[in-house]
Amino acid sequence: MPKRSREEELKEKHLEEFREQLAFERLQERQPGQWVAFQRVHKVVDVQAGLEGGVFPDGACFLHASTVGSQHFRVRRITGIDLDTFQVSLEIYADDELEEGIVVLPLEQVEWFGFPARAVPTHHFQGFVGIAPMPGGGVSVKAPRAEASGDAPTAAAPSTPPPEA
């Protein structure tokens, strides 16, 4: 197999970045609720990226999710966001209910997060507008496959007609 030239490699890299950006734009248009949930978790990743070692000190970040059983999580770090399954993976500290470990939550269940005063540098939050830059610092963000390939279904026709105004 012939060796690919540097120019072809760069072209492929830029094409992949374009496909990924397009996938995020399609996700934002087709799944606005999931997009907002992704942006909410991404804000925590932004703060995490500015910390030494990319890890929150114990007691510095709390996350609330509307789940059965445990609802508050003491976040050590966010390790990944999967936009195919709309899930976020967290490493958590132990508390009165949970042992230290890994938790996987549906993105839409994450309701809010908080930081005690002066616990970590949070800077000024800008809100959830536009397409945020993808997180760095070892956090895996998996773009939606169906969106990236262009095979994602468009909005399905409702099974019952909408009520008349």
C-alpha positions as CSV (number, residue, x, y, z in Angstrom):
1,M,0.0,0.0,0.0
2,P,1.5,3.3,-1.0
3,K,2.5,5.8,1.7
4,R,0.1,8.7,2.0
5,S,1.6,12.1,1.5
6,R,1.5,14.7,4.2
7,E,-0.9,16.8,2.1
8,E,-3.4,13.9,1.9
9,E,-3.1,13.3,5.7
10,L,-3.8,17.0,6.4
11,K,-6.7,17.0,3.9
12,E,-8.2,13.9,5.6
13,K,-7.7,15.5,9.1
14,H,-9.5,18.7,8.0
15,L,-12.3,16.7,6.4
16,E,-12.8,14.7,9.6
17,E,-12.9,18.0,11.6
18,F,-15.5,19.4,9.2
19,R,-17.7,16.2,9.5
20,E,-17.5,16.4,13.3
21,Q,-18.5,20.1,13.3
22,L,-21.4,19.3,11.0
23,A,-22.5,16.4,13.3
24,F,-22.6,18.8,16.3
25,E,-24.6,21.4,14.3
26,R,-27.1,18.7,13.2
27,L,-27.4,17.5,16.8
28,Q,-28.1,21.0,17.9
29,E,-30.8,21.4,15.3
30,R,-32.5,18.0,15.7
31,Q,-32.0,17.3,19.4
32,P,-32.1,20.8,21.1
33,G,-32.9,19.3,24.6
34,Q,-29.9,16.9,24.4
35,W,-27.7,19.7,23.1
36,V,-28.5,21.9,26.1
37,A,-27.8,18.9,28.4
38,F,-24.4,18.4,26.6
39,Q,-23.6,22.1,27.0
40,R,-24.5,22.0,30.7
41,V,-22.0,19.1,31.3
42,H,-19.5,20.8,29.0
43,K,-19.4,23.8,31.3
44,V,-18.1,21.5,34.1
45,V,-15.5,20.2,31.7
46,D,-14.4,23.7,31.0
47,V,-13.8,24.4,34.7
48,Q,-12.1,20.9,35.1
49,A,-9.7,21.7,32.2
50,G,-8.3,24.6,34.2
51,L,-7.5,22.5,37.2
52,E,-4.1,20.9,38.0
53,G,-4.3,17.4,36.8
54,G,-7.9,17.9,35.5
55,V,-9.3,16.7,38.8
56,F,-11.6,18.5,41.2
57,P,-10.5,18.5,44.8
58,D,-12.9,16.6,47.1
59,G,-15.9,18.8,47.9
60,A,-15.2,21.3,45.1
61,C,-17.8,20.2,42.5
62,F,-21.3,18.8,43.1
63,L,-23.6,17.5,40.4
64,H,-27.4,16.9,40.8
65,A,-29.1,14.4,38.5
66,S,-32.8,13.4,38.6
67,T,-32.2,9.6,39.2
68,V,-33.8,7.0,41.3
69,G,-31.8,6.7,44.5
70,S,-28.7,8.8,44.6
71,Q,-29.2,12.3,43.2
72,H,-26.1,14.3,44.3
73,F,-22.7,13.3,43.2
74,R,-19.3,14.6,44.4
75,V,-17.4,14.9,41.1
76,R,-13.8,14.0,40.9
77,R,-13.7,14.4,37.1
78,I,-15.7,13.9,34.0
79,T,-14.1,11.2,31.9
80,G,-16.3,11.1,28.8
81,I,-19.4,12.3,27.0
82,D,-21.0,9.9,24.5
83,L,-23.4,11.7,22.1
84,D,-24.5,8.4,20.5
85,T,-26.1,7.2,23.7
86,F,-26.4,10.7,25.4
87,Q,-24.5,9.6,28.5
88,V,-21.8,11.2,30.6
89,S,-19.2,9.2,32.6
90,L,-18.0,10.6,35.9
91,E,-15.5,9.6,38.5
92,I,-17.0,10.5,41.9
93,Y,-15.8,10.7,45.5
94,A,-17.4,8.6,48.2
95,D,-20.2,10.0,50.3
96,D,-22.7,8.7,52.8
97,E,-24.6,6.8,50.1
98,L,-22.0,5.9,47.4
99,E,-18.5,4.5,47.3
100,E,-15.8,6.2,45.2
101,G,-16.0,5.0,41.6
102,I,-17.4,5.6,38.2
103,V,-21.0,6.7,37.4
104,V,-22.6,6.8,34.0
105,L,-25.7,9.1,33.8
106,P,-28.0,10.0,31.0
107,L,-27.2,13.6,29.9
108,E,-30.8,14.7,30.2
109,Q,-30.9,13.7,33.9
110,V,-28.1,16.1,34.8
111,E,-30.1,19.1,36.2
112,W,-27.5,21.3,37.8
113,F,-23.9,21.5,39.1
114,G,-22.3,23.7,41.7
115,F,-19.0,24.8,43.2
116,P,-18.6,26.1,46.7
117,A,-17.4,29.7,46.9
118,R,-13.7,30.0,46.0
119,A,-13.3,26.2,45.6
120,V,-12.2,26.3,42.0
121,P,-11.7,29.2,39.5
122,T,-15.0,29.3,37.6
123,H,-14.5,32.6,35.8
124,H,-17.7,34.0,34.2
125,F,-20.1,31.6,32.5
126,Q,-21.2,32.7,29.1
127,G,-24.4,30.6,28.9
128,F,-25.2,27.9,26.4
129,V,-25.1,29.7,23.0
130,G,-23.6,28.4,19.8
131,I,-21.2,25.5,19.4
132,A,-18.7,25.5,22.3
133,P,-15.2,24.4,21.6
134,M,-14.7,20.7,22.4
135,P,-13.1,20.0,25.7
136,G,-9.5,19.0,26.1
137,G,-7.6,17.7,29.0
138,G,-8.3,14.0,28.5
139,V,-12.1,14.2,28.3
140,S,-13.4,12.0,25.6
141,V,-16.3,13.5,23.6
142,K,-17.7,11.0,21.2
143,A,-19.6,12.7,18.3
144,P,-22.9,11.1,17.3
145,R,-22.1,8.5,14.5
146,A,-25.4,8.8,12.7
147,E,-25.1,12.6,12.6
148,A,-21.5,12.5,11.4
149,S,-22.3,10.0,8.6
150,G,-25.3,11.9,7.4
151,D,-27.5,8.8,8.0
152,A,-29.4,10.3,10.9
153,P,-33.1,10.3,10.4
154,T,-34.9,13.5,10.0
155,A,-37.8,14.4,12.2
156,A,-40.4,11.8,12.0
157,A,-44.0,12.7,11.1
158,P,-46.2,12.7,14.2
159,S,-48.4,9.6,14.6
160,T,-51.3,11.8,15.5
161,P,-52.1,15.1,13.9
162,P,-51.3,18.1,16.2
163,P,-54.3,19.8,17.8
164,E,-55.8,22.7,15.9
165,A,-55.3,26.1,17.4
